[in-house]
Amino acid sequence: MGDDGVVTLLPLALLLPLLLLLLMLGMEKVEGPLREDAVTEQLETFLDSARPDEVETFVSEGFAPALDRYWRRRRLGRLLPGRSK
């Protein structure tokens, strides 16, 4: 009966490192975009040309909603006739 336990645990012991490796590779894909400098560049661009209400949104709600509001304003400004930028 002792040999059955070893035989049952052997595949699990061999499979566990592979599962951990796959998990680590998956986490690398998730973490990659978070470490990029693109976020820093977007933040600098946003803070250089944001309006006070957009900065208030940034402070109260976070970067993503404030950046969405900023880009909506920029798109709207390009669509309106007679407006530069």
Phi and psi restraints in degrees (range 20) as a CNS / XPLOR table:
assign (resid 1 and name C) (resid 2 and name N)
       (resid 2 and name CA) (resid 2 and name C) 1.0 -66.5 20.0 2
assign (resid 2 and name N) (resid 2 and name CA)
       (resid 2 and name C) (resid 3 and name N) 1.0 -31.5 20.0 2
assign (resid 2 and name C) (resid 3 and name N)
       (resid 3 and name CA) (resid 3 and name C) 1.0 -71.3 20.0 2
assign (resid 3 and name N) (resid 3 and name CA)
       (resid 3 and name C) (resid 4 and name N) 1.0 -30.2 20.0 2
assign (resid 3 and name C) (resid 4 and name N)
       (resid 4 and name CA) (resid 4 and name C) 1.0 -65.0 20.0 2
assign (resid 4 and name N) (resid 4 and name CA)
       (resid 4 and name C) (resid 5 and name N) 1.0 -36.6 20.0 2
assign (resid 4 and name C) (resid 5 and name N)
       (resid 5 and name CA) (resid 5 and name C) 1.0 -67.3 20.0 2
assign (resid 5 and name N) (resid 5 and name CA)
       (resid 5 and name C) (resid 6 and name N) 1.0 -38.3 20.0 2
assign (resid 5 and name C) (resid 6 and name N)
       (resid 6 and name CA) (resid 6 and name C) 1.0 -68.1 20.0 2
assign (resid 6 and name N) (resid 6 and name CA)
       (resid 6 and name C) (resid 7 and name N) 1.0 -41.6 20.0 2
assign (resid 6 and name C) (resid 7 and name N)
       (resid 7 and name CA) (resid 7 and name C) 1.0 -66.4 20.0 2
assign (resid 7 and name N) (resid 7 and name CA)
       (resid 7 and name C) (resid 8 and name N) 1.0 -35.6 20.0 2
assign (resid 7 and name C) (resid 8 and name N)
       (resid 8 and name CA) (resid 8 and name C) 1.0 -72.8 20.0 2
assign (resid 8 and name N) (resid 8 and name CA)
       (resid 8 and name C) (resid 9 and name N) 1.0 -37.4 20.0 2
assign (resid 8 and name C) (resid 9 and name N)
       (resid 9 and name CA) (resid 9 and name C) 1.0 -80.2 20.0 2
assign (resid 9 and name N) (resid 9 and name CA)
       (resid 9 and name C) (resid 10 and name N) 1.0 -20.6 20.0 2
assign (resid 9 and name C) (resid 10 and name N)
       (resid 10 and name CA) (resid 10 and name C) 1.0 -60.9 20.0 2
assign (resid 10 and name N) (resid 10 and name CA)
       (resid 10 and name C) (resid 11 and name N) 1.0 -49.8 20.0 2
assign (resid 10 and name C) (resid 11 and name N)
       (resid 11 and name CA) (resid 11 and name C) 1.0 -62.1 20.0 2
assign (resid 11 and name N) (resid 11 and name CA)
       (resid 11 and name C) (resid 12 and name N) 1.0 -37.0 20.0 2
assign (resid 11 and name C) (resid 12 and name N)
       (resid 12 and name CA) (resid 12 and name C) 1.0 -65.6 20.0 2
assign (resid 12 and name N) (resid 12 and name CA)
       (resid 12 and name C) (resid 13 and name N) 1.0 -40.8 20.0 2
assign (resid 12 and name C) (resid 13 and name N)
       (resid 13 and name CA) (resid 13 and name C) 1.0 -67.1 20.0 2
assign (resid 13 and name N) (resid 13 and name CA)
       (resid 13 and name C) (resid 14 and name N) 1.0 -32.4 20.0 2
assign (resid 13 and name C) (resid 14 and name N)
       (resid 14 and name CA) (resid 14 and name C) 1.0 -80.0 20.0 2
assign (resid 14 and name N) (resid 14 and name CA)
       (resid 14 and name C) (resid 15 and name N) 1.0 -29.7 20.0 2
assign (resid 14 and name C) (resid 15 and name N)
       (resid 15 and name CA) (resid 15 and name C) 1.0 -82.5 20.0 2
assign (resid 15 and name N) (resid 15 and name CA)
       (resid 15 and name C) (resid 16 and name N) 1.0 -30.4 20.0 2
assign (resid 15 and name C) (resid 16 and name N)
       (resid 16 and name CA) (resid 16 and name C) 1.0 -58.9 20.0 2
assign (resid 16 and name N) (resid 16 and name CA)
       (resid 16 and name C) (resid 17 and name N) 1.0 -46.6 20.0 2
assign (resid 16 and name C) (resid 17 and name N)
       (resid 17 and name CA) (resid 17 and name C) 1.0 -61.9 20.0 2
assign (resid 17 and name N) (resid 17 and name CA)
       (resid 17 and name C) (resid 18 and name N) 1.0 -35.8 20.0 2
assign (resid 17 and name C) (resid 18 and name N)
       (resid 18 and name CA) (resid 18 and name C) 1.0 -66.5 20.0 2
assign (resid 18 and name N) (resid 18 and name CA)
       (resid 18 and name C) (resid 19 and name N) 1.0 -40.1 20.0 2
assign (resid 18 and name C) (resid 19 and name N)
       (resid 19 and name CA) (resid 19 and name C) 1.0 -64.8 20.0 2
assign (resid 19 and name N) (resid 19 and name CA)
       (resid 19 and name C) (resid 20 and name N) 1.0 -40.3 20.0 2
assign (resid 19 and name C) (resid 20 and name N)
       (resid 20 and name CA) (resid 20 and name C) 1.0 -64.5 20.0 2
assign (resid 20 and name N) (resid 20 and name CA)
       (resid 20 and name C) (resid 21 and name N) 1.0 -39.0 20.0 2
assign (resid 20 and name C) (resid 21 and name N)
       (resid 21 and name CA) (resid 21 and name C) 1.0 -63.9 20.0 2
assign (resid 21 and name N) (resid 21 and name CA)
       (resid 21 and name C) (resid 22 and name N) 1.0 -43.7 20.0 2
assign (resid 21 and name C) (resid 22 and name N)
       (resid 22 and name CA) (resid 22 and name C) 1.0 -63.5 20.0 2
assign (resid 22 and name N) (resid 22 and name CA)
       (resid 22 and name C) (resid 23 and name N) 1.0 -39.6 20.0 2
assign (resid 22 and name C) (resid 23 and name N)
       (resid 23 and name CA) (resid 23 and name C) 1.0 -63.1 20.0 2
assign (resid 23 and name N) (resid 23 and name CA)
       (resid 23 and name C) (resid 24 and name N) 1.0 -42.4 20.0 2
assign (resid 23 and name C) (resid 24 and name N)
       (resid 24 and name CA) (resid 24 and name C) 1.0 -65.9 20.0 2
assign (resid 24 and name N) (resid 24 and name CA)
       (resid 24 and name C) (resid 25 and name N) 1.0 -39.2 20.0 2
assign (resid 24 and name C) (resid 25 and name N)
       (resid 25 and name CA) (resid 25 and name C) 1.0 -65.4 20.0 2
assign (resid 25 and name N) (resid 25 and name CA)
       (resid 25 and name C) (resid 26 and name N) 1.0 -39.4 20.0 2
assign (resid 25 and name C) (resid 26 and name N)
       (resid 26 and name CA) (resid 26 and name C) 1.0 -64.6 20.0 2
assign (resid 26 and name N) (resid 26 and name CA)
       (resid 26 and name C) (resid 27 and name N) 1.0 -40.9 20.0 2
assign (resid 26 and name C) (resid 27 and name N)
       (resid 27 and name CA) (resid 27 and name C) 1.0 -66.4 20.0 2
assign (resid 27 and name N) (resid 27 and name CA)
       (resid 27 and name C) (resid 28 and name N) 1.0 -33.4 20.0 2
assign (resid 27 and name C) (resid 28 and name N)
       (resid 28 and name CA) (resid 28 and name C) 1.0 -61.9 20.0 2
assign (resid 28 and name N) (resid 28 and name CA)
       (resid 28 and name C) (resid 29 and name N) 1.0 -39.9 20.0 2
assign (resid 28 and name C) (resid 29 and name N)
       (resid 29 and name CA) (resid 29 and name C) 1.0 -65.7 20.0 2
assign (resid 29 and name N) (resid 29 and name CA)
       (resid 29 and name C) (resid 30 and name N) 1.0 -35.8 20.0 2
assign (resid 29 and name C) (resid 30 and name N)
       (resid 30 and name CA) (resid 30 and name C) 1.0 -72.5 20.0 2
assign (resid 30 and name N) (resid 30 and name CA)
       (resid 30 and name C) (resid 31 and name N) 1.0 -41.2 20.0 2
assign (resid 30 and name C) (resid 31 and name N)
       (resid 31 and name CA) (resid 31 and name C) 1.0 -78.5 20.0 2
assign (resid 31 and name N) (resid 31 and name CA)
       (resid 31 and name C) (resid 32 and name N) 1.0 -23.6 20.0 2
assign (resid 31 and name C) (resid 32 and name N)
       (resid 32 and name CA) (resid 32 and name C) 1.0 -53.0 20.0 2
assign (resid 32 and name N) (resid 32 and name CA)
       (resid 32 and name C) (resid 33 and name N) 1.0 -55.1 20.0 2
assign (resid 32 and name C) (resid 33 and name N)
       (resid 33 and name CA) (resid 33 and name C) 1.0 -64.0 20.0 2
assign (resid 33 and name N) (resid 33 and name CA)
       (resid 33 and name C) (resid 34 and name N) 1.0 -25.3 20.0 2
assign (resid 33 and name C) (resid 34 and name N)
       (resid 34 and name CA) (resid 34 and name C) 1.0 -73.2 20.0 2
assign (resid 34 and name N) (resid 34 and name CA)
       (resid 34 and name C) (resid 35 and name N) 1.0 -23.8 20.0 2
assign (resid 34 and name C) (resid 35 and name N)
       (resid 35 and name CA) (resid 35 and name C) 1.0 -92.8 20.0 2
assign (resid 35 and name N) (resid 35 and name CA)
       (resid 35 and name C) (resid 36 and name N) 1.0 -7.6 20.0 2
assign (resid 35 and name C) (resid 36 and name N)
       (resid 36 and name CA) (resid 36 and name C) 1.0 -69.0 20.0 2
assign (resid 36 and name N) (resid 36 and name CA)
       (resid 36 and name C) (resid 37 and name N) 1.0 154.3 20.0 2
assign (resid 36 and name C) (resid 37 and name N)
       (resid 37 and name CA) (resid 37 and name C) 1.0 -76.5 20.0 2
assign (resid 37 and name N) (resid 37 and name CA)
       (resid 37 and name C) (resid 38 and name N) 1.0 -8.5 20.0 2
assign (resid 37 and name C) (resid 38 and name N)
       (resid 38 and name CA) (resid 38 and name C) 1.0 -60.4 20.0 2
assign (resid 38 and name N) (resid 38 and name CA)
       (resid 38 and name C) (resid 39 and name N) 1.0 -36.2 20.0 2
assign (resid 38 and name C) (resid 39 and name N)
       (resid 39 and name CA) (resid 39 and name C) 1.0 -64.4 20.0 2
assign (resid 39 and name N) (resid 39 and name CA)
       (resid 39 and name C) (resid 40 and name N) 1.0 -41.1 20.0 2
assign (resid 39 and name C) (resid 40 and name N)
       (resid 40 and name CA) (resid 40 and name C) 1.0 -64.1 20.0 2
assign (resid 40 and name N) (resid 40 and name CA)
       (resid 40 and name C) (resid 41 and name N) 1.0 -42.6 20.0 2
assign (resid 40 and name C) (resid 41 and name N)
       (resid 41 and name CA) (resid 41 and name C) 1.0 -64.3 20.0 2
assign (resid 41 and name N) (resid 41 and name CA)
       (resid 41 and name C) (resid 42 and name N) 1.0 -42.1 20.0 2
assign (resid 41 and name C) (resid 42 and name N)
       (resid 42 and name CA) (resid 42 and name C) 1.0 -62.6 20.0 2
assign (resid 42 and name N) (resid 42 and name CA)
       (resid 42 and name C) (resid 43 and name N) 1.0 -40.3 20.0 2
assign (resid 42 and name C) (resid 43 and name N)
       (resid 43 and name CA) (resid 43 and name C) 1.0 -65.0 20.0 2
assign (resid 43 and name N) (resid 43 and name CA)
       (resid 43 and name C) (resid 44 and name N) 1.0 -42.7 20.0 2
assign (resid 43 and name C) (resid 44 and name N)
       (resid 44 and name CA) (resid 44 and name C) 1.0 -62.4 20.0 2
assign (resid 44 and name N) (resid 44 and name CA)
       (resid 44 and name C) (resid 45 and name N) 1.0 -45.4 20.0 2
assign (resid 44 and name C) (resid 45 and name N)
       (resid 45 and name CA) (resid 45 and name C) 1.0 -61.7 20.0 2
assign (resid 45 and name N) (resid 45 and name CA)
       (resid 45 and name C) (resid 46 and name N) 1.0 -42.9 20.0 2
assign (resid 45 and name C) (resid 46 and name N)
       (resid 46 and name CA) (resid 46 and name C) 1.0 -62.5 20.0 2
assign (resid 46 and name N) (resid 46 and name CA)
       (resid 46 and name C) (resid 47 and name N) 1.0 -48.9 20.0 2
assign (resid 46 and name C) (resid 47 and name N)
       (resid 47 and name CA) (resid 47 and name C) 1.0 -68.5 20.0 2
assign (resid 47 and name N) (resid 47 and name CA)
       (resid 47 and name C) (resid 48 and name N) 1.0 -27.4 20.0 2
assign (resid 47 and name C) (resid 48 and name N)
       (resid 48 and name CA) (resid 48 and name C) 1.0 -70.9 20.0 2
assign (resid 48 and name N) (resid 48 and name CA)
       (resid 48 and name C) (resid 49 and name N) 1.0 -31.9 20.0 2
assign (resid 48 and name C) (resid 49 and name N)
       (resid 49 and name CA) (resid 49 and name C) 1.0 -127.3 20.0 2
assign (resid 49 and name N) (resid 49 and name CA)
       (resid 49 and name C) (resid 50 and name N) 1.0 14.1 20.0 2
assign (resid 49 and name C) (resid 50 and name N)
       (resid 50 and name CA) (resid 50 and name C) 1.0 -79.2 20.0 2
assign (resid 50 and name N) (resid 50 and name CA)
       (resid 50 and name C) (resid 51 and name N) 1.0 148.5 20.0 2
assign (resid 50 and name C) (resid 51 and name N)
       (resid 51 and name CA) (resid 51 and name C) 1.0 -82.7 20.0 2
assign (resid 51 and name N) (resid 51 and name CA)
       (resid 51 and name C) (resid 52 and name N) 1.0 163.8 20.0 2
assign (resid 51 and name C) (resid 52 and name N)
       (resid 52 and name CA) (resid 52 and name C) 1.0 -58.0 20.0 2
assign (resid 52 and name N) (resid 52 and name CA)
       (resid 52 and name C) (resid 53 and name N) 1.0 -38.4 20.0 2
assign (resid 52 and name C) (resid 53 and name N)
       (resid 53 and name CA) (resid 53 and name C) 1.0 -68.2 20.0 2
assign (resid 53 and name N) (resid 53 and name CA)
       (resid 53 and name C) (resid 54 and name N) 1.0 -31.4 20.0 2
assign (resid 53 and name C) (resid 54 and name N)
       (resid 54 and name CA) (resid 54 and name C) 1.0 -72.2 20.0 2
assign (resid 54 and name N) (resid 54 and name CA)
       (resid 54 and name C) (resid 55 and name N) 1.0 -36.0 20.0 2
assign (resid 54 and name C) (resid 55 and name N)
       (resid 55 and name CA) (resid 55 and name C) 1.0 -67.0 20.0 2
assign (resid 55 and name N) (resid 55 and name CA)
       (resid 55 and name C) (resid 56 and name N) 1.0 -38.6 20.0 2
assign (resid 55 and name C) (resid 56 and name N)
       (resid 56 and name CA) (resid 56 and name C) 1.0 -62.2 20.0 2
assign (resid 56 and name N) (resid 56 and name CA)
       (resid 56 and name C) (resid 57 and name N) 1.0 -40.8 20.0 2
assign (resid 56 and name C) (resid 57 and name N)
       (resid 57 and name CA) (resid 57 and name C) 1.0 -62.0 20.0 2
assign (resid 57 and name N) (resid 57 and name CA)
       (resid 57 and name C) (resid 58 and name N) 1.0 -40.2 20.0 2
assign (resid 57 and name C) (resid 58 and name N)
       (resid 58 and name CA) (resid 58 and name C) 1.0 -60.5 20.0 2
assign (resid 58 and name N) (resid 58 and name CA)
       (resid 58 and name C) (resid 59 and name N) 1.0 -44.4 20.0 2
assign (resid 58 and name C) (resid 59 and name N)
       (resid 59 and name CA) (resid 59 and name C) 1.0 -69.3 20.0 2
assign (resid 59 and name N) (resid 59 and name CA)
       (resid 59 and name C) (resid 60 and name N) 1.0 -42.1 20.0 2
assign (resid 59 and name C) (resid 60 and name N)
       (resid 60 and name CA) (resid 60 and name C) 1.0 -85.3 20.0 2
assign (resid 60 and name N) (resid 60 and name CA)
       (resid 60 and name C) (resid 61 and name N) 1.0 -34.1 20.0 2
assign (resid 60 and name C) (resid 61 and name N)
       (resid 61 and name CA) (resid 61 and name C) 1.0 -114.7 20.0 2
assign (resid 61 and name N) (resid 61 and name CA)
       (resid 61 and name C) (resid 62 and name N) 1.0 -15.1 20.0 2
assign (resid 61 and name C) (resid 62 and name N)
       (resid 62 and name CA) (resid 62 and name C) 1.0 111.2 20.0 2
assign (resid 62 and name N) (resid 62 and name CA)
       (resid 62 and name C) (resid 63 and name N) 1.0 176.4 20.0 2
assign (resid 62 and name C) (resid 63 and name N)
       (resid 63 and name CA) (resid 63 and name C) 1.0 -72.1 20.0 2
assign (resid 63 and name N) (resid 63 and name CA)
       (resid 63 and name C) (resid 64 and name N) 1.0 -43.0 20.0 2
assign (resid 63 and name C) (resid 64 and name N)
       (resid 64 and name CA) (resid 64 and name C) 1.0 -61.0 20.0 2
assign (resid 64 and name N) (resid 64 and name CA)
       (resid 64 and name C) (resid 65 and name N) 1.0 -50.4 20.0 2
assign (resid 64 and name C) (resid 65 and name N)
       (resid 65 and name CA) (resid 65 and name C) 1.0 -64.0 20.0 2
assign (resid 65 and name N) (resid 65 and name CA)
       (resid 65 and name C) (resid 66 and name N) 1.0 -37.3 20.0 2
assign (resid 65 and name C) (resid 66 and name N)
       (resid 66 and name CA) (resid 66 and name C) 1.0 -66.7 20.0 2
assign (resid 66 and name N) (resid 66 and name CA)
       (resid 66 and name C) (resid 67 and name N) 1.0 -40.2 20.0 2
assign (resid 66 and name C) (resid 67 and name N)
       (resid 67 and name CA) (resid 67 and name C) 1.0 -67.7 20.0 2
assign (resid 67 and name N) (resid 67 and name CA)
       (resid 67 and name C) (resid 68 and name N) 1.0 -38.2 20.0 2
assign (resid 67 and name C) (resid 68 and name N)
       (resid 68 and name CA) (resid 68 and name C) 1.0 -60.6 20.0 2
assign (resid 68 and name N) (resid 68 and name CA)
       (resid 68 and name C) (resid 69 and name N) 1.0 -44.1 20.0 2
assign (resid 68 and name C) (resid 69 and name N)
       (resid 69 and name CA) (resid 69 and name C) 1.0 -63.7 20.0 2
assign (resid 69 and name N) (resid 69 and name CA)
       (resid 69 and name C) (resid 70 and name N) 1.0 -40.3 20.0 2
assign (resid 69 and name C) (resid 70 and name N)
       (resid 70 and name CA) (resid 70 and name C) 1.0 -62.7 20.0 2
assign (resid 70 and name N) (resid 70 and name CA)
       (resid 70 and name C) (resid 71 and name N) 1.0 -47.0 20.0 2
assign (resid 70 and name C) (resid 71 and name N)
       (resid 71 and name CA) (resid 71 and name C) 1.0 -69.0 20.0 2
assign (resid 71 and name N) (resid 71 and name CA)
       (resid 71 and name C) (resid 72 and name N) 1.0 -33.0 20.0 2
assign (resid 71 and name C) (resid 72 and name N)
       (resid 72 and name CA) (resid 72 and name C) 1.0 -62.2 20.0 2
assign (resid 72 and name N) (resid 72 and name CA)
       (resid 72 and name C) (resid 73 and name N) 1.0 -42.7 20.0 2
assign (resid 72 and name C) (resid 73 and name N)
       (resid 73 and name CA) (resid 73 and name C) 1.0 -63.2 20.0 2
assign (resid 73 and name N) (resid 73 and name CA)
       (resid 73 and name C) (resid 74 and name N) 1.0 -42.2 20.0 2
assign (resid 73 and name C) (resid 74 and name N)
       (resid 74 and name CA) (resid 74 and name C) 1.0 -64.2 20.0 2
assign (resid 74 and name N) (resid 74 and name CA)
       (resid 74 and name C) (resid 75 and name N) 1.0 -42.1 20.0 2
assign (resid 74 and name C) (resid 75 and name N)
       (resid 75 and name CA) (resid 75 and name C) 1.0 -65.1 20.0 2
assign (resid 75 and name N) (resid 75 and name CA)
       (resid 75 and name C) (resid 76 and name N) 1.0 -42.7 20.0 2
assign (resid 75 and name C) (resid 76 and name N)
       (resid 76 and name CA) (resid 76 and name C) 1.0 -63.3 20.0 2
assign (resid 76 and name N) (resid 76 and name CA)
       (resid 76 and name C) (resid 77 and name N) 1.0 -40.1 20.0 2
assign (resid 76 and name C) (resid 77 and name N)
       (resid 77 and name CA) (resid 77 and name C) 1.0 -62.7 20.0 2
assign (resid 77 and name N) (resid 77 and name CA)
       (resid 77 and name C) (resid 78 and name N) 1.0 -34.9 20.0 2
assign (resid 77 and name C) (resid 78 and name N)
       (resid 78 and name CA) (resid 78 and name C) 1.0 -74.7 20.0 2
assign (resid 78 and name N) (resid 78 and name CA)
       (resid 78 and name C) (resid 79 and name N) 1.0 -28.1 20.0 2
assign (resid 78 and name C) (resid 79 and name N)
       (resid 79 and name CA) (resid 79 and name C) 1.0 -79.4 20.0 2
assign (resid 79 and name N) (resid 79 and name CA)
       (resid 79 and name C) (resid 80 and name N) 1.0 -27.9 20.0 2
assign (resid 79 and name C) (resid 80 and name N)
       (resid 80 and name CA) (resid 80 and name C) 1.0 -75.8 20.0 2
assign (resid 80 and name N) (resid 80 and name CA)
       (resid 80 and name C) (resid 81 and name N) 1.0 133.1 20.0 2
assign (resid 80 and name C) (resid 81 and name N)
       (resid 81 and name CA) (resid 81 and name C) 1.0 -71.6 20.0 2
assign (resid 81 and name N) (resid 81 and name CA)
       (resid 81 and name C) (resid 82 and name N) 1.0 146.6 20.0 2
assign (resid 81 and name C) (resid 82 and name N)
       (resid 82 and name CA) (resid 82 and name C) 1.0 82.8 20.0 2
assign (resid 82 and name N) (resid 82 and name CA)
       (resid 82 and name C) (resid 83 and name N) 1.0 4.1 20.0 2
assign (resid 82 and name C) (resid 83 and name N)
       (resid 83 and name CA) (resid 83 and name C) 1.0 -109.1 20.0 2
assign (resid 83 and name N) (resid 83 and name CA)
       (resid 83 and name C) (resid 84 and name N) 1.0 131.6 20.0 2
assign (resid 83 and name C) (resid 84 and name N)
       (resid 84 and name CA) (resid 84 and name C) 1.0 -92.3 20.0 2
assign (resid 84 and name N) (resid 84 and name CA)
       (resid 84 and name C) (resid 85 and name N) 1.0 146.6 20.0 2
